[in-house]
């Protein structure tokens, strides 16, 4: 159980195979980059552990 409030942005998708999952991950990643670029935001993608409740797939 989580005992603190925090801001979270989730995304869920379903795929027929790993290749389809990888394509959708890249699509979402590119979409966020375009949004950040259009907003003039500085950002740096980093790898992170998804933790105990993270999904299988990309980290």
Backbone torsions as a table, in degrees:
resi	resn	phi	psi	omega
1	UNK	NA	137.7	178.0
2	UNK	-91.9	133.1	-176.0
3	UNK	-106.3	5.0	-178.4
4	UNK	-128.4	154.1	173.5
5	UNK	-83.2	143.5	175.4
6	UNK	-156.6	161.6	178.5
7	UNK	-91.0	135.7	-176.6
8	UNK	-141.9	142.7	176.3
9	UNK	-124.3	106.2	-179.5
10	UNK	-100.1	156.8	171.7
11	UNK	-143.4	137.4	-179.3
12	UNK	-127.0	141.1	177.1
13	UNK	-152.9	159.5	-178.8
14	UNK	-126.1	142.6	-172.4
15	UNK	-139.7	153.4	179.7
16	UNK	-79.6	-25.1	178.9
17	UNK	-159.3	175.4	-177.0
18	UNK	-63.5	-38.1	-179.7
19	UNK	-61.8	-40.4	178.0
20	UNK	-65.0	-41.0	177.5
21	UNK	-61.9	-44.6	179.5
22	UNK	-62.2	-40.8	178.2
23	UNK	-62.1	-43.1	-179.2
24	UNK	-68.2	-37.8	176.3
25	UNK	-58.4	-48.2	179.8
26	UNK	-62.8	-37.3	177.1
27	UNK	-63.0	-46.5	178.8
28	UNK	-64.8	-41.6	179.5
29	UNK	-59.8	-47.4	179.5
30	UNK	-63.9	-37.1	178.9
31	UNK	-62.9	-46.2	178.4
32	UNK	-63.9	-39.0	177.7
33	UNK	-60.5	-43.2	178.9
34	UNK	-62.6	-42.8	179.1
35	UNK	-60.6	-50.1	-178.9
36	UNK	-62.0	-41.6	178.3
37	UNK	-61.9	-46.3	-179.1
38	UNK	-63.8	-31.1	178.5
39	UNK	-82.8	-4.9	-179.7
40	UNK	73.0	24.3	-178.0
41	UNK	-85.4	144.0	171.3
42	UNK	-89.9	135.4	-178.5
43	UNK	-151.2	162.0	177.0
44	UNK	-144.4	111.3	176.8
45	UNK	-64.9	136.5	177.6
46	UNK	-135.7	154.7	174.4
47	UNK	-79.5	146.7	179.1
48	UNK	-150.1	149.9	175.9
49	UNK	-73.6	134.6	179.4
50	UNK	-76.8	-10.6	176.8
51	UNK	78.7	-171.8	-174.5
52	UNK	-64.6	-28.2	-178.1
53	UNK	-107.5	12.8	-179.7
54	UNK	-73.5	161.3	-177.8
55	UNK	-86.1	161.8	172.1
56	UNK	-77.1	142.1	-179.5
57	UNK	128.8	-129.4	-177.9
58	UNK	-78.1	152.8	173.8
59	UNK	-117.4	NA	NA
